[in-house]
Amino acid sequence: MSRFIEIVEVGARDGLQNEKTTLSPEQRVVFIQRLEAAGARRLETVSFVNPKRVPQMAGAEEVSAALPQDANRSRIGLVLNMRGWERAVAAGCDEANVVVCATDGFGIRNQGASTAEQMTTLAEIAGRRASEGGPPITATFSVAFGCPFDGEVREDHLVALAREAASAGIAEIALADTIGVADPWTVRRRVEAVGKVIGDIPLRLHFHDTRNTGLANAFAGIEAGVSILDASCGGLGGCPFAPDATGNIGTEDLVYMLERAGFSTSYDLSALISTAKWMAEILGKPPAAAVSRAGVFPL
């Protein structure tokens, strides 16, 4: 039996948050439904952030309410603070993804808080869940491989953050290359180093293809033992607070590479390509993902 790689689809959240074209909640719901029809079983659907700062993510409650509960799918809401957590719980999200910036420079500009303050918030949210209930919490460390403001991120610093998150009872930890500066060898080393301190907690990877290393980094992560990766249909994505940020690795590109090699993903590649082209028409630009441009093989 081929090894299964879980691909978390982030197109409806990370994919759209930096686009000049703002989609209505109704359009985003259709996008999510198309992604689920294409095989997405776990996907970021909304972001509980201030709509004045990220207007593309306004209407999170409307989007969540339009998605009926489905035992076979997990809809994830992005959370930055306790208010976001409370909104995610009220909206009925299946998971809450709490983002912590690995550097103060990015944290102050992106979330108005230092890394230490964000780690305190993560612990408080985990404590609230333990006492009052709520969806499982994943923790994503953004700019885990490099920061546009503070430069290089030390491995021991990242390991310390992961160890602290693991002690808070987090269900999953993710390392995000928010600005696309990682290389495959660094990915392998950091996966191994973080894996040693988080025990049995699953590790997820999130890569942007800013410098054309995204798929190579995904390969390195899988070779190092990771079985969960984020990707965005069409290669959409970017961060409003990172200069020159570009998209995530394309879901169709990752699916093509993996299934060509004999891995299993549960995705329908033709449906992904169709969805990417449909969204490209709405946004008025071609898909960034190569497979949606070149097509599949064999033809």
Buried (B, 14 or more C-beta within 10 A) or exposed (E): EEEEBBBBBBBBBBBBBBBEEBBEBEBBBBBBBBBBEBBBBBBBBBBBBBEEEBEBBBBBBBBBEBBEEEEEBBBBBBBBBEEBBBBBBEBBBBBBBBBBBBBBBBBBBBBEBBBEBBBEBBBBBBEBBEEEEBBBBBBBBBBBBBBBBBEEBEBEBBBEBBBBBBEBBBBBBBBBBBBBBBBBEBBBEBBEBBBEBBEEBBBBBBBBBBEEBBBBBBBBBBEBEBBBBBBBBBBBBBBBBBEEBBBBBBBBBBBBBBBEEEBEBBBBBEBBBBBBBBBBEEBEBBBBBBBBBEEBEEE
